[in-house]
Amino acid sequence: MTSMPTRPMAVSAVSSRASGISSHSAVDSSLKMRHKESSSVQSSFHTSQMQNRSQRSKSLCQEDQRAFPLAGLVQQETLSVPLTVPPPGDLRRSLSGVLARERGHWQDEELPYEYTYKGPSHRIINRITNRQQYYQQQSSGFGQEGWVGNGRGISSAGDSMGAQWQQHSSRANHAMAAAQYAPLHRAASLRSLRSVGKGADIMDAASIHSNDPLADMQSIDMPTAVRYLSDSNTSLQVLGAAYIQHQCYHSNDAKNQVRVLNGVPALVTLFSSDSIEVQRYATAATRNLIYENAENKVALMEAGGLTSLVNILNQHDEELWKTITGILWNLSSRDNLKDRLAVEALPLLTEKILVPLCKSIPLNPSEREIFNNTTGCLRNLSSVNEKTRRKMRGMQGLVDSLVFYIQQEERGDDKGLENSLCVMRNLSYQLYAELPPSVRLHLEGPSRASASRTTEIIGCFTVQSKKATEFQHRNLPTLSHPKGSEWLWHPKVVPLYKLALQNSEGCSAAQEAAVGALQNITSGEARWCAVLSGVVTEQERMLPMLLDLFDSSSEMLLRPLTGLLRNLARHAADKSHMAKIMVNILVSKLPSDGLQKTPSSEVVVNICVALNHLVTCSSLAARDIAYFNGLPKLMGIKTSHDNSSGSLKAARAASTVLCNMYQYNKLHRDYKLRGFTRQNFIDGSF
């Protein structure tokens, strides 16, 4: 997550457990016994081979990857939010974090237990078996790191690939003539890291033998590899790029060495090569080169790499698209590069990648990776500043495509869904202040100041009074079916987020994004914020669903969730009714004093402000706070704190609630019976 602005924004090792070699029978020196054991060894080896071939590599991925068929295509002009939705699941005005949190852990791969027999062929059989286990473990570990295209037909994350390895033995008829490996089918393994990912290691991708063009890769060094990049021979260019890709995958020092040797400009030159294979290797090497290396990212930009990469997007090659969108996602994690990316890469990413992909739903695994990379880049760009947000809102097809993907994707842990929701959340930040004046006038009507001068009703009632609220909701503008940026503030976007919450049970990242988007569009004093708050609570009846999310212990979810409830309490027309539903759950989440670290001070402030919105208009809310044992908690938050900025804000918020609770004289007796006096409620220090 990026640091929060003044107004919160929405933003392998597989451990080998190879069977130990154990001998359960002594080696007989007799020649007859050797021949008998030899037959037994062959039979055992065949059984071992079949067991190993059936062993699936296991990959424990982050919760945000799945690739299942999606619903059929509909025209963008007829986009609509489904009215029938699945049962609700368990679920900040804020900007979605640029960098997602890394989840998951590596799971040990279970290998079948094998008995090893010694005999005339023991050394050969043991060598073949060990080689087989080694390649199987290497393939399993590689599948968890994700893939990039490198010019040799290497698949990306989620693709299946097959590699055959043949080893011939010349030792008598006690050894197998050849050993072949069946295709290894891999589950998607797109991990959400602090950067996009390392890419791939060419040495893990295929067998390099004497006839392979890359057979000499192990005999060269980095200066030689960089020199090969400028050679006129395309085979040497491929060899140099492949060596850089391999070394940069494993070594941070290698990344710096390439930069010192001026290898970055040489790679950029290869981006425009006439050979598609050279382009694939050069871009794959670049992806590994810039991974978690800010200096190389700057060097790539200074060498004109961004323009060259964007130009390649005009070529329809999925392997290149996967690598290039991964590079762009990596570059977009740097704040000082986002403005250039928004100018040079955003239009083509939208036109050539995002819109066409959303027209071809369901996506295959390769297309899904490209979509995830693209939306990850857009997610970062949408968090940078107002200028870029305005540009993205006006980009033709961008918002429509995101909405369509959210409508069609039913799996809440899908990374593309999470990214799409985060982009929508970011584009909703400060939405009403950044809308064009004509749109704002259409939604808001006359300003409050002018209305107070011309309308008697507004002048006679407080801002939060029921009649004033009813007046605000009169003469609402007639809205057509949303298109483009209209989706961001149209009432139909509320059921869209509701659908996402229902589909994302157990996936806090997608839930956080959807709740954060709702927080953004209901935040503020504008009339339209109150309108959309009414859609959330009255039309879509989402309050029970939102309150169910309070069971979560995730601070990243609780912050936008309590911020949304704070907005809903502020705009509620019937605060007594809302108090009956909300007070008990809000009070239960409060800490016993201001010294506790969980929930955070921001969550505590949001809860106290929500309670205060209810208390100021409803004695029922004040009564329920006392009934559900909220008074000791509010007193503790007010009096016990560590004088930090957040703790003092929480203390002031709790003090305000207590002060307003004491305004109801009819509740004084109840307070006294619970052991609290006037001094507990009225504190001059705040």
Secondary structure, DSSP 4 states (H G I P E B T S, - for coil): -PPP-SS--B---PPP-PPPP--SSPPP--HHHHHHHHHHHHHHHHHHHHHHHHPPPP----TT------PPP--GGG----SS-PPP------BPPSSPPP-----PPP--------STTHHHHHHHHHHHHHHHHHHHHHHTT-----SS----TT--B---------SGGGS-S------B---------SSS-----HHHHS---TTSTTGGGGG--HHHHHHHHTSS-HHHHHHHHHHHHHHHHH-HHHHHHHHHTTHHHHHHHHTT-S-HHHHHHHHHHHHHHHTT-HHHHHHHHHTTHHHHHHHHTTS--HHHHHHHHHHHHHHTTSHHHHHHHHHHTHHHIIIIIIHHHHHSPSPPHHHHHHHHHHHHHHHHHTTS-HHHHHHHHTSTTHHHHHHHHHHH---TT-HHHHHHHHHHHHHTTTHHHHS-HHHHHHHH-S-HHHHHHH-HHHHHS-TTSHHHHHHHTTTPPP-----GGGGGTSTTHHHHHHHHHHHTTT-HHHHHHHHHHHHHHT-SSSHHHHHHHHIIIIIS--HHHHHHGGG---HHHHHHHHHHHHHHHHH-S-HHHHHHHHHHHHHHHS-SSTT--SS-HHHHHHHHHHHHHHHTT-HHHHHHHHHTTHHHHHHHHHH---S-HHHHHHHHHHHHHHHHHTT-GGGHHHHHHTT--HHHH--TT-
